[in-house]
């Protein structure tokens, strides 16, 4: 081989070595990037699975709350019906109290009238004896 050819081959060899070294560096970077992405992907996957579990729990909680709300609504309706009954009872009691007051006033008047009559009768009776 000629010296020129050897020099060209050595130069080509050096350039190939640089290219091989560059390719190896790119491969290492790609491997590292792939590993990092794989790790991130696994972390995201775990997060998603955790979120899905949380969503399942939240859905069950929401369903329980909806059931509770239905029960509360029923209880409120029952209370409203009871309130109507209580209001009616209170009105009846007020009417009964008014009637009792009226009856009491009438009885008092009758009692006063009876006293007056008794006093008059006593006075008249004493008047005849004397």
C-alpha positions in Angstrom: 0.0 0.0 0.0 1.1 3.4 -0.7 1.7 5.9 2.1 -1.0 8.2 0.8 -3.5 5.4 0.9 -2.5 4.5 4.4 -2.9 8.1 5.5 -6.4 8.3 3.9 -7.3 5.0 5.5 -6.1 6.2 8.9 -8.1 9.4 8.4 -11.2 7.4 7.4 -10.6 5.1 10.4 -10.4 8.0 12.7 -13.6 9.4 11.3 -15.3 6.1 11.6 -14.2 5.9 15.2 -15.7 9.4 15.8 -18.9 8.3 14.0 -19.0 5.0 16.1 -18.4 7.0 19.3 -21.1 9.5 18.3 -23.5 6.6 17.5 -22.7 5.0 20.9 -23.3 8.2 22.7 -26.7 8.7 20.9 -27.6 5.1 21.8 -26.7 5.7 25.4 -28.8 8.9 25.4 -31.7 7.1 23.7 -31.4 4.2 26.3 -31.4 6.7 29.1 -34.3 8.6 27.6 -36.2 5.4 27.1 -35.6 4.3 30.7 -36.6 7.7 32.0 -39.8 7.6 29.8 -40.5 4.1 30.9 -40.2 5.1 34.6 -42.4 8.1 34.0 -44.9 5.9 32.1 -45.0 3.5 35.0 -45.5 6.3 37.5 -48.2 7.8 35.4 -49.8 4.4 35.1 -49.8 3.9 38.9 -51.2 7.4 39.3 -54.0 6.6 36.8 -54.8 3.3 38.6 -54.9 5.2 41.9 -57.1 7.9 40.4 -59.4 5.2 39.0 -59.7 3.6 42.4 -60.4 7.0 44.0 -63.0 7.6 41.4 -64.6 4.3 42.1 -64.7 5.1 45.8 -66.0 8.6 45.1 -68.8 7.2 42.9 -69.8 4.8 45.7 -69.8 7.7 48.1 -71.9 9.8 45.8 -74.4 6.9 45.4 -74.6 6.6 49.1 -75.1 10.4 49.4 -77.9 10.2 46.8 -79.5 7.4 48.8 -79.2 9.4 52.0 -80.7 12.5 50.2 -83.6 10.4 49.2 -84.1 9.3 52.8 -83.8 12.9 54.0 -86.3 14.1 51.4 -88.7 11.4 52.6 -88.1 12.5 56.2 -88.7 16.1 55.3 -92.0 15.2 53.6 -93.0 13.3 56.7 -92.1 16.3 58.9 -94.1 18.6 56.6 -97.1 16.3 56.9 -96.6 16.2 60.7 -96.4 20.0 60.8 -99.7 20.3 59.0 -101.3 17.9 61.6 -99.7 19.9 64.4 -100.9 23.2 63.0 -104.4 21.8 62.7 -104.2 20.5 66.3 -103.0 23.9 67.5 -105.9 25.6 65.7 -108.3 23.2 67.3 -106.8 23.8 70.7 -107.0 27.6 70.2 -110.7 27.1 69.4 -111.2 24.9 72.4 -109.5 27.5 74.6 -111.7 30.3 73.2 -114.8 28.0 73.9 -113.5 27.4 77.5 -113.0 31.1 78.1 -116.5 31.8 76.8 -117.9 28.9 79.0 -115.9 30.2 82.0 -117.3 33.7 81.5 -120.8 32.3 81.2 -120.3 30.2 84.3 -119.0 33.2 86.2 -121.9 35.3 85.1 -124.3 32.5 86.2 -122.5 32.3 89.5 -122.7 36.0 90.0 -126.4 35.9 89.1 -126.9 33.0 91.5 -125.1 35.0 94.3 -127.2 38.0 93.6 -130.4 35.9 93.6 -129.3 34.1 96.8 -128.5 37.5 98.5 -131.9 38.9 97.4 -133.7 35.8 98.6 -131.9 35.9 101.9 -132.8 39.6 102.3 -136.4 38.9 101.4 -136.5 35.9 103.8 -135.1 38.0 106.6 -137.5 40.7 105.8 -140.5 38.5 106.3 -139.2 37.1 109.6 -138.7 40.5 111.1 
